[in-house]
């Protein structure tokens, strides 16, 4: 190696080392390094950030079963209220139950009662549903009040439940027992939607006596 080359290399190394030492010793450099570290730390996600809210509007099987049971319990409740407190109390209760269980506030409900005949086979209005359950409405002269027939027990035997997001349908045999022990079976289809509060509403209710009965 040439003497001049070795001399220049030694000189360059010395200058570089001196520059590094000056940088380390410099308050400004140290401050910049600390700021860079601080900035890097501040960009990390905070451990205290709350978890995001999750909204699930899907109907579950348990919710369908609960809505069916609530319908059966309500039918029995209207019957016993009628016997204990009279028709006015039964009509008031039936109105509250319809408002809680059915979706008339959204529009027409596709309701075909068991014991309904033309020209009032279908009850797409709240008035028609109330008349069917408790009677006493001159606009529906054939209605004697299905919910006033002394029901004591309702058993629902599902053949199938179909759920798709916020809608559900069920197909079942509903077995009704009155206070004398007489049993009546009806074929029933329900359609449900979930409202904005998360409550299931009946928007389809088709009921009929079994074929040949």
Steps between C-alpha positions, in 0.01 A plus 500: 500500500631847413603724792278788388195271473553369853539851628176619335304199629622562853407866473144418373437252780612752759271770358202263494554391859527858612174589324316214670635601840390859441149388404463287810621778724282768336189601707310578177569155360395333823183709506415402142555134578278521809228678301516236230461228763209687658326545165543136422349402835198727449407331174436167672129405556380582850435193707190664649305535171151352546386204293268588210125461542364194320141503375344168404147508358486127423214305658588192702307177546466578870331831418250328269415243766460775759267698273287193436475424870409862572214476248364186668532649849319814379208296365457329838533833678221659295271204573557507875474880514163479325371250756632690800455865399260509206507594135625859542815384679551219250467742206749742655750220560452361149572843354824529695607151395430570133708819521786309662495184289390605151645745249194707408700817563705413190195452276281205409554174689423185299259344752266216408325382821380145559128574519455777244289490186439716193481789454714548811730202476813714518574754774762742372405771753530528876123545529441171324745318728345642816149408379613143433651451844227659715200567271249776568576704187196570276735526201584130551164343590621140464765531770409356840848536651746216444701598809193481724447125470645396835851408387729367772798357318678554167760258368694579182650212303726643231546313175767747389645846551666697220719797596662749265656802667230717657210288372378156604216262420365202688263218419330329795211312648353697788314292758245696706340365817196669654382498862288189445800307369386505138791512256500685167789483254564760231760526225685828532761695304666806650729755338715726719718804455725669755421866564748779578484422873591135443148366565339240274176603331248273328441614142353171371252282686313230312289253698261225393346178625674178388366346181195284564438626852 
